[in-house]
Amino acid sequence: MTNDIEIGIIGGSGLYDLEELTDREEISLTTPFGDPSGPFMVGTLRGRRVAFLARHGAGHRILPSELNFRANIYGMKTLGVGSILSASAVGSLREDYRPLDIVIPDQFLDRTRGRISTFFGRGLVAHVAFAHPICGVLAKVAADSAATVGATVHRAGTYVCMEGPQFSTLAESKLYRSWGMDIIGMTNLQEAKLAREAEICYVTIALVTDYDCWHPDHDAVTVDAIVANLMQNARTARQIIVEAVERVPAERTCACAKALESAIITRKEFVPDQTKRDLAPIVGKYM
């Protein structure tokens, strides 16, 4: 198994491949948590070794609630990934965050139900700091890259992560706006939590497709309307990712890289051997 991969890329709705990759190799793997969304496409991009994963699988066949977030992030960790650029389609809850704009959120609000978003349990307890869920270094890289390719980019915002797969009711959409939320999607919070536990830097590149349903001129979100913007957003996302890959620091000095240093509470001698083996890529250096 190759473990020289520096950067992981997760493609959301509309971004199912990264044609710019050269020296491509498809890697299928399983994890103690099951199978990822599909094979990882490993290759070279702007001189950096990267691994691309289509979040919803080939042909977009996996619902947000069905995603095996643990397997996806564990697979990235196994490949040696230290930084993840995650592209995601979102709805806007603000007039000034327009369709086709790019948002680099710095906060999340969880409105999901019952999703597993931790590697821990089974005799091993850890509590990572998550006040700042997005890596500040990667956020600047992504925002600067978006500006470089000419996209309209907003450098902060709160991402409401809803369960789906249905879009919001009007009451929900108005409620989130009253709370001061900025964008809404269905996938990125669990990725961010698991990436932090795996000591991987993580950033969301949010691609605005619509105004959710709060806007008087967009009170019915439809798949047809979103798909048209998805295709244009996917082209922009590719440009941003290609630009960002060059800018990701080779050495990580942020707190993400040491997130577990003071987070594990369970005494080593009490951790079951099987749990140690299963989580070796993540906790091995602490066990």
N, C-alpha and C positions, 0 to 999 in steps of 0.2 A: 504494500500500500504506500503510495506516494504521500509524503508529509511536508513537501517543500512549498505548499501553496501559501501565499501571503494574504490574499484578499478573497473574500467570498462575495458573490453577487446573487441576490435573490430577486428574481423577476416576478412582478405581480401581473395583474390583468392586462393583457395586451403585449407583454414582454415575455415571450416563451423561449427565446433563443438569443444568443449574442453572436451575430455573424462575424463580428470583428475579431473573434478569437482565432488564433493560429495554433498550429501544433496540437490540434484538438484530440482529446482522449476521453471517452465516456467511461465513467467509473460507477458501477452499481455496488451498493453496500447495504448491509443491514446493521442494526444497532440493538443494544439491550432493550430499547424502547419500541422496536419494530422498524418498519421500512420508511425511508424518507419519501417525499412526494414523487420522486423519480430518480433517474441516474444523474450524477453530477457531471457536467461537461467541464473538463479541466483543460486549460490551454494557456497561451501567452497573450497578453494584451499590453501594448506599450512597454514591452520589456519586463513586465511583472507576471508572475505565475498566479493565476486566478482560478476559482471554481465557480461555475454558474449553476444555479438550480431554479427551475420553473416552479414557483410556489404551488400552483394549482395543478401541476402535472401536465403531461402531454394532452393537448386538446381541451384544456381547462375543464377537468372532470372532478375536481375535489372541492367540496364546499368549504367555506371558512371554518365552520364548526367541525369538519372532518379532518382538518389538517393535523398531521402528526408533527407538531412544533418541536417536540423533544428530539425526534429522530432527525429532523432537518438541521437543527443547531448542533446536535451531537456529531452528525456526519461532517459538518464544517470543521468542528474541533478536531476530529480524527484526521482530517486532511491537513491539519496544521494551520488553519486560517486564524489570523489574529485580528482582522478587521472585516466587517460586513457592511456592504452598501445595499440597502433594501429598497427597491422601488415598489410603490403601492398607489393604486388608484383611490382617490378620496372624493367626498363631496365637501363643498364649502359651506360654512355657517356664517360667513361674512361677505358683505357686498364687495369689499375691496380685494378679496381673494377670489379671483375670477377663474372660470373654466380655462384650462390650458396654462394657468400659472403653476409655479412650483413652490411648495412649502417645505421647509426643513423644520419640523416641529421639535420643540425642546421638552414637551411634557405630554403625558397621557392621562386619560380618565377611563377607568375600566367599567364597561357596561355589559360585559360578557357573563355567562352563567356556566359554572362547572368545568371550565377548561383547565386542563392540567398545565401549569406554567412553572414547574420547578423540577429539577433533576433529583432533589433530595427527598428524604423519607427512607423507609426500609432500614431503619436503624442509624441513619446519619442525618443530623440536623444542622442547617446553616441558614443564616439570615443576612443576605447581602444588602448593602446600602443602595437605595434606589431613588433617592430624592431627585437626582438628575439622571433620568433614564437614558438620555442620548449622550454619546461621547462628544464632548465639546470640540475636540480636535477634528474628528470626522465631520461634524456639523459644519465647521468652517470650510473644510475641504469641499464638501458637497455644495454649499452655498456659493463659494467662489467659483467653482466649476460651472454651476448653472449660470452665473452671471457672465462668465467667459464665453459661453456658447450662445449668449443673447436671450436667454429665457428671463421672464419676469419672475423673480424669486423673492420669497418672504422668509426671513431668517429666524423666525420663531413662531410658536403657536402651540395650542393644545389639541391633541388628536384624541377624539372620543372613539374608543374601540367598542363597537356594538356587536351583538351576537349575529344578527342576520339569520338566514340569507335575505329576508325581506328588507326593503329599505325602511326608513323611519316613517312613523306616523307624523302628521302635522303637529300634533301635540308634543311629541318627543323632540322634533326638530326645533320648535319654538322654545322648549324647555332648555335645550343645550345652548341656544343663543342667549337666553336669559342668564345662564351661568357663565357666559363669557367664553364659551368654547369656540374653536376656530375651524376645525375640519373634522370629518367623520369617516371612519373606515371600519374594516372587519377583521384585520389580521395582525397588525404590527406590535401590539402590546406584548403578546406572549413571546414573540421573537426577541423583543428587547429584554424582557425579564430573563429568559434563558441564556441569551448572549452574555448578560452581566454575570450570571452564575458560572458560565464557562470561561469567564475572563476574556471575552472577545469584545473589542470596540464595535459599536453598532450605531448606524444612523439610518433614518427613514428619509427617502426622497419621495415626498408625497406629490402626486400628479393630480391636479384638480380636474375632474370631468364634468361637474355639474354643481348646482346650488342646493343640493338636497331638495326638500319640498317646501321649505319655509318661504322661498322667494315667490312673490305673486305672479311672476312670469314663468316660473318653473315649478308649479305645484304638483306635478306628477312626473317623478323620475322614471324614465323608461330605459330599457336595455339598448334599444336602437339609438337613442340620443347619446347614450354614454359610449357606445362602441365607436362612433365616429370620432369622438374626442380621444378615446383610448388609442386609436391608431396614430394620431398625431402626437399624443403624449409619449407613446413608445419610442418614436423617432427622437424626440427630445431627450428622453431618459437615456437612450443609447449614447447620445452625444455627451451628456453629463457624466455618465459612468466612465466612458473612455478618457475624458479629461481628468476625472477624479482619481482614477487608478494611478496616474503618473504622480499625483500630489500626495497620496497616502504615505505618511512617514514610514521609512523602513524600520525604525526603532520606535517602540511605544514607550512613552514616559508618563502617560495619563494614569489615573487611578483604576481604570477598567482592567488593566493588566494585572492588578493585584487585588481584585475585588474579594477574593476568598481569604486573603491573608489574615483577617481578624473576624471572619464571618462564621467559621465552623465552630460549633459549640460542643459537639459530642467528643468525648475523649477517645483517642485512637484505639485503645484496647477494647472498646465497647462496639466498634463498628464491625458489622458482620463481614466476613471475608468475601462473600459474593458481591455485596454492595461495593466493597473496595475494588474488586475486579471490574464490575460493570462501569464504575465511574473513574477508572484509572486515568483516562485522558484528561479528566477535569480536576480530580483531587489528588492524583498520584503524587505530586510534589509535596503535598501536605500530609500524606499518610505514611 
